């Protein structure tokens, strides 16, 4: 196993930015749950569109079938969440939690793809997947009884996860430099 370049460092970059923004929103409590739901929906659609754009617009993209499946799945989650904005907070929170769990599974699939290619950078996706799973667990417990202190805790967790995702994205982008030397 060796460190090889990775062509999609934007995946953890987008997730990291999202977690930073979500963390700030949760800590400052600038929006109601509906605002956080809309924010999640925008992220889900954005990830879905980016996966599909890479699959169809970049000819040398690897694993196109995975990019298309993941893009369509994210769009499906986005439509599901958007079509239920008038539903109960509990139902919306479960859609979000299911998407977070899907995101964790997606990280593990990305890790598997990298490990299959004998790329040691797959370990970064395993770390991101484990942290995303932990975020899902925390989110489930906080949405059961959302208080300002618990939202602060969720916001801090999101900031830490965002930092880890951005560091992983940085390592992914620098791996190309290492392999060229």
Backbone as a chain_set.jsonl record, in Angstrom:
{"seq": "XXXXXXXXXXXXXXXXXXXXXXXXXXXXXXXXXXXXXXXXXXXXXXXXXXXXXXXXXXXXXXXXXXXXXXXXXXXXXXXXXXXXXXXXXXXXXXXXXXXXXXXXXXXXXXXXXXXXXXXXXXXXXXXXXXXXXXXXXXXXXXXXXXXXXXXXXXXXXXXXXXXXXXXXXXXXXXXXXXXXX", "coords": {"N": [[0.856, -1.164, 0.0], [0.556, 2.191, -0.829], [0.985, 5.787, -0.903], [-0.991, 7.397, -3.102], [-2.051, 9.65, -5.699], [-5.182, 11.429, -5.404], [-8.127, 11.988, -7.054], [-10.426, 13.414, -6.367], [-10.447, 15.572, -4.278], [-12.261, 17.442, -3.552], [-14.496, 16.347, -2.378], [-14.182, 15.778, 0.524], [-13.589, 18.429, 1.073], [-15.908, 19.973, 0.529], [-17.667, 18.797, 2.374], [-16.341, 19.49, 4.72], [-16.479, 22.332, 4.708], [-19.245, 22.6, 4.848], [-19.742, 21.442, 7.411], [-18.364, 23.288, 9.02], [-19.896, 25.672, 8.562], [-22.415, 24.776, 9.44], [-21.782, 24.235, 12.115], [-21.186, 26.816, 13.07], [-23.699, 28.018, 12.711], [-25.214, 26.459, 14.492], [-23.976, 26.988, 16.971], [-24.234, 29.778, 17.236], [-26.901, 29.859, 17.025], [-28.493, 30.986, 15.032], [-30.588, 30.347, 13.453], [-33.771, 28.739, 13.122], [-34.92, 25.329, 13.452], [-35.975, 24.781, 10.97], [-34.45, 26.401, 9.295], [-31.951, 25.171, 9.532], [-32.623, 22.754, 8.356], [-33.135, 23.536, 5.702], [-30.582, 24.37, 5.068], [-29.177, 21.924, 5.233], [-30.476, 20.654, 3.1], [-29.672, 22.181, 0.89], [-26.928, 21.58, 0.926], [-27.021, 18.795, 0.438], [-28.176, 18.678, -2.151], [-26.183, 20.116, -3.518], [-23.906, 18.451, -3.248], [-24.848, 16.182, -4.613], [-25.22, 17.229, -7.233], [-22.57, 17.981, -7.836], [-21.254, 15.46, -7.807], [-22.528, 14.237, -10.005], [-21.842, 16.057, -12.024], [-19.041, 15.788, -12.142], [-18.914, 13.112, -12.923], [-20.085, 13.166, -15.494], [-18.885, 15.284, -16.891], [-16.103, 15.248, -16.707], [-13.884, 13.575, -18.464], [-11.769, 11.801, -17.853], [-12.372, 10.919, -15.336], [-12.389, 8.606, -12.687], [-14.148, 5.645, -11.612], [-16.808, 6.201, -12.471], [-19.381, 5.069, -12.369], [-19.86, 4.843, -9.618], [-19.811, 7.55, -8.918], [-22.083, 8.472, -10.305], [-24.158, 6.925, -9.137], [-23.931, 7.762, -6.455], [-24.375, 10.505, -6.786], [-27.047, 10.553, -7.759], [-28.328, 9.342, -5.578], [-27.865, 11.237, -3.552], [-29.287, 13.392, -4.675], [-31.836, 12.271, -4.533], [-32.189, 12.123, -1.728], [-32.151, 14.886, -1.245], [-34.476, 15.75, -2.588], [-36.387, 14.295, -1.138], [-36.105, 15.448, 1.435], [-36.699, 18.152, 0.836], [-39.327, 17.94, -0.027], [-40.648, 17.513, 2.291], [-40.628, 19.691, 4.001], [-42.76, 20.888, 5.301], [-43.449, 19.057, 7.13], [-43.268, 17.309, 10.328], [-40.886, 18.278, 12.857], [-39.553, 16.14, 13.938], [-39.754, 14.179, 11.913], [-38.347, 15.446, 9.819], [-35.843, 15.625, 11.056], [-35.144, 12.927, 11.197], [-34.873, 12.302, 8.494], [-32.621, 13.841, 7.916], [-30.76, 12.642, 9.635], [-30.673, 10.056, 8.573], [-29.549, 10.691, 6.107], [-27.032, 11.601, 6.988], [-25.999, 9.207, 7.956], [-25.96, 7.785, 5.541], [-24.0, 9.347, 4.288], [-21.812, 8.655, 5.84], [-21.582, 5.935, 5.156], [-20.992, 6.3, 2.48], [-18.464, 7.479, 2.724], [-17.044, 5.251, 3.667], [-17.282, 3.579, 1.428], [-15.839, 5.068, -0.462], [-13.351, 4.848, 0.802], [-12.953, 2.087, 0.523], [-12.757, 1.916, -2.284], [-10.375, 3.312, -2.669], [-8.618, 1.707, -1.141], [-8.775, -0.653, -2.61], [-7.421, 0.133, -4.863], [-4.968, 0.107, -3.798], [-4.237, 2.369, -2.354], [-3.128, 4.223, 0.244], [-4.378, 6.445, 1.236], [-6.996, 5.91, 1.654], [-7.421, 5.494, 4.327], [-7.944, 7.989, 5.393], [-10.563, 8.458, 4.592], [-11.805, 6.46, 6.054], [-11.412, 7.441, 8.643], [-12.904, 9.846, 8.4], [-15.427, 8.688, 7.95], [-15.924, 7.332, 10.389], [-15.989, 9.487, 12.158], [-18.159, 10.857, 11.097], [-20.172, 9.016, 11.624], [-20.181, 9.189, 14.412], [-21.057, 11.831, 14.609], [-23.659, 11.514, 13.631], [-24.753, 9.97, 15.686], [-24.573, 11.782, 17.857], [-26.226, 13.798, 16.843], [-28.719, 12.501, 16.73], [-29.245, 12.181, 19.485], [-29.277, 14.842, 20.338], [-31.329, 16.046, 18.843], [-33.5, 14.875, 19.999], [-34.015, 16.254, 22.33], [-33.701, 19.265, 22.035], [-31.839, 21.765, 23.32], [-30.48, 25.025, 24.094], [-27.83, 24.68, 25.129], [-27.227, 22.087, 24.295], [-27.33, 22.398, 21.532], [-25.125, 24.044, 21.235], [-23.119, 22.195, 21.86], [-23.459, 20.396, 19.731], [-22.777, 22.127, 17.67], [-20.054, 22.627, 18.248], [-19.042, 20.041, 17.893], [-19.558, 19.792, 15.141], [-17.83, 21.768, 14.138], [-15.325, 20.656, 14.806], [-15.404, 18.294, 13.286], [-15.556, 19.445, 10.774], [-13.028, 20.671, 10.653], [-11.361, 18.388, 10.692], [-12.189, 17.187, 8.294], [-11.372, 19.141, 6.453], [-8.598, 19.075, 6.855], [-8.095, 16.476, 5.962], [-8.833, 16.814, 3.27], [-6.832, 18.591, 2.514], [-4.567, 16.929, 2.756], [-5.254, 15.062, 0.765], [-5.096, 16.72, -1.505], [-2.396, 17.39, -1.488], [-1.183, 14.963, -1.861], [-0.886, 14.434, -4.542], [1.258, 16.064, -5.217], [3.272, 14.746, -3.805], [3.414, 12.284, -5.105], [4.396, 12.972, -7.552], [7.007, 13.67, -7.14]], "CA": [[0.0, 0.0, 0.0], [1.341, 3.408, -0.923], [0.196, 7.008, -1.06], [-1.161, 7.765, -4.501], [-2.889, 10.847, -5.808], [-6.63, 11.233, -5.322], [-8.651, 12.969, -8.0], [-11.628, 14.112, -5.889], [-10.298, 16.15, -2.937], [-13.38, 18.342, -3.285], [-15.51, 15.666, -1.573], [-14.056, 16.184, 1.929], [-13.574, 19.893, 1.176], [-17.297, 20.446, 0.618], [-18.211, 18.361, 3.66], [-15.705, 20.294, 5.768], [-17.078, 23.672, 4.692], [-20.6, 22.445, 5.357], [-19.716, 21.243, 8.853], [-18.002, 24.57, 9.631], [-21.051, 26.569, 8.534], [-23.433, 24.213, 10.322], [-21.314, 24.446, 13.487], [-21.372, 28.233, 13.414], [-25.139, 28.252, 12.843], [-25.709, 25.813, 15.707], [-23.44, 27.679, 18.149], [-24.842, 31.107, 17.343], [-28.345, 29.637, 17.007], [-29.04, 32.043, 14.177], [-31.771, 29.918, 12.72], [-34.613, 27.699, 13.683], [-34.666, 24.022, 12.871], [-36.318, 24.853, 9.546], [-33.288, 26.977, 8.617], [-30.937, 24.117, 9.468], [-33.1, 21.772, 7.376], [-32.892, 24.098, 4.372], [-29.131, 24.324, 4.892], [-28.859, 20.529, 4.916], [-30.991, 20.342, 1.778], [-28.779, 22.814, -0.081], [-25.708, 20.777, 0.901], [-27.296, 17.506, -0.195], [-28.308, 18.927, -3.587], [-24.892, 20.536, -4.041], [-23.059, 17.266, -3.364], [-25.396, 15.369, -5.699], [-24.924, 17.874, -8.514], [-21.133, 17.887, -8.079], [-20.931, 14.084, -8.178], [-22.988, 14.01, -11.378], [-21.055, 16.894, -12.932], [-17.733, 15.144, -12.321], [-19.111, 11.866, -13.67], [-20.436, 13.382, -16.886], [-18.115, 16.33, -17.562], [-14.666, 14.974, -16.684], [-13.73, 12.325, -19.205], [-10.826, 10.883, -17.222], [-12.802, 10.594, -13.968], [-12.452, 7.174, -12.387], [-15.315, 5.194, -10.844], [-17.972, 6.982, -12.904], [-20.638, 4.473, -11.91], [-20.025, 5.224, -8.217], [-20.163, 8.967, -8.891], [-23.473, 8.614, -10.755], [-25.027, 6.358, -8.094], [-23.896, 8.644, -5.289], [-25.045, 11.757, -7.15], [-28.499, 10.334, -7.805], [-28.791, 9.084, -4.211], [-27.911, 12.524, -2.861], [-30.435, 14.148, -5.194], [-33.031, 11.654, -3.953], [-32.319, 12.621, -0.353], [-32.504, 16.304, -1.308], [-35.898, 15.847, -2.95], [-37.141, 13.775, 0.0], [-36.097, 16.457, 2.49], [-37.403, 19.353, 0.364], [-40.764, 17.691, -0.134], [-41.215, 17.337, 3.632], [-40.364, 20.857, 4.849], [-43.951, 21.191, 6.1], [-43.662, 17.944, 8.055], [-42.857, 17.519, 11.715], [-39.449, 18.407, 13.109], [-39.028, 14.792, 14.169], [-39.609, 13.516, 10.621], [-37.239, 16.105, 9.129], [-34.576, 15.253, 11.699], [-34.818, 11.555, 10.81], [-34.352, 12.344, 7.118], [-31.256, 14.364, 8.017], [-29.921, 11.622, 10.278], [-30.471, 8.977, 7.586], [-28.577, 11.181, 5.13], [-25.711, 11.602, 7.632], [-25.556, 7.805, 7.958], [-25.587, 7.494, 4.152], [-22.729, 10.021, 4.05], [-20.804, 7.82, 6.484], [-21.42, 4.752, 4.303], [-20.319, 6.793, 1.29], [-17.044, 7.606, 3.076], [-16.471, 3.907, 3.72], [-17.175, 3.087, 0.052], [-14.678, 5.769, -1.031], [-12.161, 4.212, 1.393], [-12.81, 0.788, -0.137], [-12.273, 2.153, -3.643], [-8.956, 3.664, -2.565], [-7.87, 0.532, -0.684], [-8.711, -1.591, -3.733], [-6.368, 0.655, -5.731], [-3.753, 0.079, -2.97], [-3.94, 3.744, -1.984], [-3.203, 4.356, 1.694], [-5.228, 7.584, 1.592], [-8.303, 5.411, 2.055], [-7.525, 5.618, 5.786], [-8.558, 9.283, 5.705], [-12.013, 8.292, 4.462], [-12.253, 5.661, 7.207], [-11.491, 8.393, 9.762], [-14.074, 10.706, 8.163], [-16.631, 7.883, 8.141], [-16.12, 7.1, 11.832], [-16.391, 10.76, 12.769], [-19.515, 11.132, 10.622], [-21.041, 8.138, 12.412], [-20.281, 9.8, 15.732], [-21.911, 13.005, 14.452], [-25.047, 11.026, 13.523], [-25.168, 9.578, 17.036], [-24.771, 13.011, 18.641], [-27.386, 14.485, 16.281], [-29.915, 11.791, 17.191], [-29.475, 12.493, 20.893], [-29.568, 16.259, 20.536], [-32.632, 16.357, 18.274], [-34.557, 14.382, 20.899], [-34.294, 17.3, 23.306], [-32.821, 20.358, 21.624], [-31.722, 22.92, 24.204], [-29.363, 25.859, 23.619], [-26.54, 24.081, 25.487], [-27.007, 20.906, 23.439], [-27.019, 22.889, 20.192], [-23.726, 24.478, 21.303], [-22.312, 20.983, 21.787], [-23.545, 19.933, 18.346], [-21.989, 23.072, 16.87], [-18.628, 22.368, 18.486], [-18.746, 18.779, 17.205], [-19.534, 20.062, 13.703], [-16.599, 22.499, 13.844], [-14.209, 19.7, 14.878], [-15.522, 17.418, 12.114], [-15.181, 20.279, 9.628], [-11.573, 20.811, 10.672], [-10.785, 17.099, 10.285], [-12.468, 17.015, 6.86], [-10.513, 20.054, 5.694], [-7.23, 18.543, 6.92], [-8.066, 15.329, 5.044], [-8.843, 17.359, 1.91], [-5.494, 19.132, 2.282], [-3.68, 15.792, 2.503], [-5.599, 14.527, -0.551], [-4.588, 17.609, -2.551], [-0.931, 17.352, -1.461], [-0.712, 13.643, -2.263], [-0.492, 14.531, -5.95], [2.614, 16.603, -5.21], [4.184, 13.706, -3.301], [3.581, 11.205, -6.085], [5.141, 13.488, -8.703], [8.433, 13.814, -6.779]], "C": [[0.904, 1.23, 0.0], [0.408, 4.609, -1.036], [0.201, 7.371, -2.534], [-2.027, 9.014, -4.56], [-4.365, 10.458, -5.765], [-7.264, 12.352, -6.115], [-9.848, 13.771, -7.499], [-11.453, 14.715, -4.502], [-11.432, 17.097, -2.571], [-14.448, 17.679, -2.42], [-15.35, 16.028, -0.091], [-14.012, 17.7, 2.112], [-14.986, 20.433, 1.357], [-17.905, 20.049, 1.96], [-17.63, 19.187, 4.801], [-16.294, 21.69, 5.857], [-18.492, 23.611, 5.261], [-20.593, 22.312, 6.881], [-19.304, 22.518, 9.592], [-19.206, 25.501, 9.692], [-22.164, 26.082, 9.453], [-23.047, 24.44, 11.786], [-21.512, 25.881, 13.94], [-22.85, 28.54, 13.605], [-25.681, 27.651, 14.135], [-25.228, 26.542, 16.959], [-24.108, 29.037, 18.33], [-26.36, 31.033, 17.374], [-29.054, 30.729, 16.237], [-30.304, 31.621, 13.455], [-32.55, 28.862, 13.475], [-34.274, 26.381, 13.004], [-34.97, 24.029, 11.38], [-35.148, 25.414, 8.741], [-32.192, 25.938, 8.477], [-31.336, 23.05, 8.458], [-32.861, 22.256, 5.951], [-31.398, 24.057, 4.063], [-28.675, 22.915, 4.526], [-29.291, 20.205, 3.49], [-30.107, 20.952, 0.687], [-27.49, 22.005, -0.205], [-25.929, 19.478, 0.138], [-27.429, 17.672, -1.711], [-26.959, 19.284, -4.214], [-23.957, 19.34, -4.227], [-23.547, 16.383, -4.516], [-25.056, 15.933, -7.068], [-23.434, 17.773, -8.838], [-20.704, 16.475, -8.479], [-21.324, 13.825, -9.635], [-22.183, 14.831, -12.384], [-19.688, 16.267, -13.187], [-17.879, 13.897, -13.176], [-19.33, 12.122, -15.16], [-19.54, 14.388, -17.618], [-16.609, 16.066, -17.602], [-14.444, 13.592, -17.282], [-12.825, 11.326, -18.505], [-11.184, 10.544, -15.775], [-12.905, 9.079, -13.806], [-13.727, 6.896, -11.597], [-16.567, 5.999, -11.178], [-19.285, 6.394, -12.402], [-20.894, 4.83, -10.453], [-20.429, 6.689, -8.113], [-21.618, 9.184, -9.296], [-24.434, 8.094, -9.693], [-25.087, 7.28, -6.888], [-24.597, 9.972, -5.579], [-26.553, 11.626, -7.154], [-29.071, 10.075, -6.409], [-28.878, 10.38, -3.422], [-29.068, 13.383, -3.361], [-31.747, 13.591, -4.654], [-33.259, 12.104, -2.517], [-32.734, 14.084, -0.343], [-33.974, 16.512, -1.633], [-36.767, 15.391, -1.792], [-37.232, 14.815, 1.105], [-36.899, 17.686, 2.064], [-38.909, 19.146, 0.308], [-41.435, 17.522, 1.226], [-40.947, 18.516, 4.559], [-41.564, 21.222, 5.722], [-44.26, 20.092, 7.112], [-43.178, 18.289, 9.46], [-41.338, 17.617, 11.813], [-38.828, 17.028, 13.291], [-38.797, 14.063, 12.844], [-38.448, 14.112, 9.834], [-35.898, 15.703, 9.733], [-34.181, 13.823, 11.34], [-34.314, 11.488, 9.372], [-32.9, 12.801, 7.142], [-30.321, 13.314, 8.607], [-29.654, 10.465, 9.313], [-29.465, 9.423, 6.53], [-27.166, 11.195, 5.725], [-25.154, 10.179, 7.648], [-25.17, 7.379, 6.535], [-24.232, 8.122, 3.825], [-21.574, 9.231, 4.66], [-20.527, 6.579, 5.641], [-20.674, 5.135, 3.019], [-18.82, 6.966, 1.542], [-16.37, 6.241, 3.113], [-16.331, 3.296, 2.321], [-15.986, 3.757, -0.649], [-13.38, 5.157, -0.5], [-11.9, 2.869, 0.722], [-12.277, 0.921, -1.545], [-10.775, 2.471, -3.615], [-8.116, 2.471, -2.108], [-7.727, -0.496, -1.801], [-7.619, -1.178, -4.719], [-5.027, 0.71, -5.003], [-3.271, 1.483, -2.615], [-4.178, 3.912, -0.483], [-4.07, 5.531, 2.144], [-6.655, 7.164, 1.939], [-8.517, 5.51, 3.552], [-8.164, 6.947, 6.184], [-10.078, 9.208, 5.575], [-12.573, 7.42, 5.58], [-12.396, 6.573, 8.422], [-12.706, 9.295, 9.604], [-15.376, 9.946, 8.381], [-16.944, 7.647, 9.606], [-16.586, 8.372, 12.513], [-17.804, 11.135, 12.337], [-20.529, 10.265, 11.367], [-21.241, 8.705, 13.817], [-21.181, 11.039, 15.68], [-23.379, 12.605, 14.339], [-25.574, 10.653, 14.9], [-25.461, 10.809, 17.899], [-26.026, 13.737, 18.156], [-28.682, 13.827, 16.732], [-30.235, 12.181, 18.625], [-29.831, 13.955, 21.121], [-30.939, 16.623, 19.981], [-33.778, 15.844, 19.137], [-34.975, 15.45, 21.901], [-33.349, 18.463, 23.031], [-32.917, 21.526, 22.607], [-30.563, 23.759, 23.683], [-27.984, 25.263, 23.94], [-26.225, 22.879, 24.59], [-26.705, 21.327, 22.007], [-25.589, 23.431, 20.139], [-22.796, 23.277, 21.158], [-22.297, 20.428, 20.367], [-22.718, 20.832, 17.432], [-20.497, 22.869, 17.028], [-18.206, 21.081, 17.789], [-18.639, 19.013, 15.693], [-18.268, 20.817, 13.309], [-15.388, 21.565, 13.842], [-14.23, 18.784, 13.649], [-15.147, 18.197, 10.849], [-13.675, 20.45, 9.523], [-10.897, 19.526, 10.2], [-11.008, 16.858, 8.796], [-11.57, 17.911, 6.009], [-9.05, 19.599, 5.722], [-7.079, 17.335, 5.997], [-8.026, 15.818, 3.595], [-7.472, 17.938, 1.558], [-4.507, 18.006, 1.978], [-3.96, 15.166, 1.134], [-4.998, 15.395, -1.657], [-3.067, 17.583, -2.61], [-0.378, 16.006, -1.887], [-0.258, 13.633, -3.713], [0.935, 15.063, -6.057], [3.636, 15.565, -4.781], [4.447, 12.634, -4.339], [4.362, 11.666, -7.307], [6.633, 13.589, -8.419], [9.228, 12.563, -6.988]], "O": [[1.889, 1.295, 0.736], [-0.798, 4.462, -1.237], [1.249, 7.617, -3.131], [-2.662, 9.385, -3.572], [-4.738, 9.32, -6.048], [-6.978, 13.527, -5.885], [-10.25, 14.73, -8.157], [-12.243, 14.403, -3.611], [-11.554, 17.51, -1.418], [-15.235, 18.38, -1.784], [-16.297, 16.541, 0.507], [-14.357, 18.206, 3.18], [-15.232, 21.256, 2.238], [-18.574, 20.854, 2.608], [-18.342, 19.543, 5.739], [-16.577, 22.18, 6.95], [-18.887, 24.463, 6.057], [-21.356, 22.994, 7.565], [-19.828, 22.805, 10.668], [-19.509, 26.058, 10.748], [-22.785, 26.875, 10.161], [-23.895, 24.798, 12.603], [-21.953, 26.131, 15.061], [-23.223, 29.241, 14.546], [-26.515, 28.263, 14.801], [-25.993, 26.699, 17.911], [-24.501, 29.403, 19.437], [-27.031, 32.01, 17.706], [-30.041, 31.313, 16.684], [-31.014, 32.462, 12.903], [-32.023, 28.187, 14.359], [-33.444, 26.33, 12.097], [-34.291, 23.352, 10.608], [-34.882, 24.955, 7.63], [-31.569, 25.831, 7.421], [-30.475, 22.498, 7.773], [-32.437, 21.484, 5.092], [-30.995, 23.749, 2.941], [-27.873, 22.739, 3.609], [-28.552, 19.553, 2.752], [-29.829, 20.306, -0.324], [-27.011, 21.769, -1.314], [-25.119, 19.105, -0.71], [-26.856, 16.891, -2.471], [-26.631, 18.816, -5.304], [-23.289, 19.232, -5.255], [-22.74, 15.894, -5.306], [-24.648, 15.193, -7.964], [-23.068, 17.509, -9.984], [-19.887, 16.308, -9.383], [-20.544, 13.261, -10.403], [-21.878, 14.35, -13.475], [-19.23, 16.222, -14.329], [-17.058, 13.651, -14.059], [-18.819, 11.379, -15.997], [-19.448, 14.345, -18.844], [-15.914, 16.615, -18.456], [-14.776, 12.574, -16.674], [-13.082, 10.123, -18.556], [-10.378, 9.943, -15.066], [-13.433, 8.375, -14.667], [-14.307, 7.797, -10.993], [-17.296, 6.428, -10.283], [-20.202, 7.135, -12.05], [-22.037, 5.096, -10.082], [-21.294, 7.037, -7.309], [-22.312, 9.998, -8.688], [-25.424, 8.756, -9.381], [-26.165, 7.551, -6.359], [-25.318, 10.5, -4.733], [-27.26, 12.48, -6.619], [-30.169, 10.533, -6.091], [-29.85, 10.605, -2.701], [-29.753, 14.028, -2.568], [-32.667, 14.351, -4.351], [-34.383, 12.428, -2.132], [-33.569, 14.488, 0.467], [-34.638, 17.352, -1.025], [-37.777, 16.025, -1.489], [-38.309, 15.045, 1.655], [-37.694, 18.206, 2.847], [-39.677, 20.072, 0.567], [-42.658, 17.402, 1.304], [-41.027, 18.368, 5.779], [-41.386, 21.813, 6.788], [-45.229, 20.192, 7.865], [-42.742, 19.407, 9.733], [-40.609, 17.105, 10.963], [-37.706, 16.782, 12.848], [-37.771, 13.407, 12.665], [-37.652, 13.378, 9.248], [-34.931, 15.467, 9.009], [-32.993, 13.537, 11.192], [-33.42, 10.698, 9.067], [-32.049, 12.219, 6.469], [-29.207, 13.127, 8.118], [-28.535, 9.956, 9.245], [-28.624, 8.634, 6.102], [-26.206, 10.84, 5.041], [-23.97, 9.972, 7.384], [-24.168, 6.69, 6.346], [-23.405, 7.498, 3.158], [-20.494, 9.144, 4.077], [-19.37, 6.212, 5.435], [-19.829, 4.381, 2.536], [-18.002, 6.641, 0.682], [-15.243, 6.094, 2.64], [-15.369, 2.575, 2.056], [-15.218, 3.093, -1.346], [-12.424, 4.968, -1.252], [-10.759, 2.549, 0.389], [-11.434, 0.129, -1.966], [-10.008, 1.964, -4.432], [-7.023, 2.248, -2.629], [-6.685, -1.138, -1.928], [-6.972, -2.027, -5.332], [-4.063, 1.283, -5.511], [-2.071, 1.756, -2.579], [-5.302, 3.759, -0.005], [-4.453, 5.604, 3.311], [-7.433, 7.965, 2.457], [-9.655, 5.599, 4.012], [-8.85, 7.022, 7.203], [-10.8, 9.824, 6.359], [-13.708, 7.627, 6.008], [-13.387, 6.491, 9.149], [-13.459, 9.494, 10.557], [-16.328, 10.496, 8.935], [-18.098, 7.748, 10.022], [-17.483, 8.335, 13.356], [-18.568, 11.678, 13.135], [-21.618, 10.729, 11.703], [-22.355, 8.694, 14.342], [-21.973, 11.272, 16.592], [-24.249, 13.28, 14.889], [-26.709, 10.982, 15.244], [-26.481, 10.863, 18.588], [-26.805, 14.236, 18.969], [-29.641, 14.517, 17.079], [-31.386, 12.481, 18.941], [-30.617, 14.265, 22.016], [-31.648, 17.429, 20.584], [-34.906, 16.324, 19.02], [-36.144, 15.54, 22.275], [-32.33, 18.626, 23.703], [-33.951, 22.186, 22.705], [-29.743, 23.263, 22.91], [-27.073, 25.335, 23.116], [-25.08, 22.689, 24.18], [-25.905, 20.679, 21.333], [-24.914, 23.296, 19.119], [-21.807, 23.332, 20.426], [-21.246, 20.037, 19.859], [-22.039, 20.349, 16.525], [-19.752, 22.931, 16.049], [-17.144, 21.025, 17.168], [-17.733, 18.491, 15.044], [-17.689, 20.542, 12.257], [-14.523, 21.672, 12.973], [-13.188, 18.53, 13.044], [-14.491, 17.658, 9.958], [-13.11, 20.382, 8.431], [-9.964, 19.572, 9.398], [-10.109, 16.374, 8.108], [-11.068, 17.486, 4.968], [-8.343, 19.725, 4.722], [-6.057, 17.185, 5.328], [-7.265, 15.29, 2.784], [-7.006, 17.789, 0.428], [-3.703, 18.115, 1.051], [-3.032, 14.783, 0.423], [-4.456, 14.875, -2.632], [-2.499, 17.741, -3.691], [0.796, 15.917, -2.244], [0.661, 12.897, -4.07], [1.725, 14.587, -6.872], [4.738, 15.508, -5.327], [5.564, 12.128, -4.448], [4.931, 10.843, -8.025], [7.441, 13.594, -9.348], [10.43, 12.544, -6.726]]}, "num_chains": 1, "name": "protein.A"}
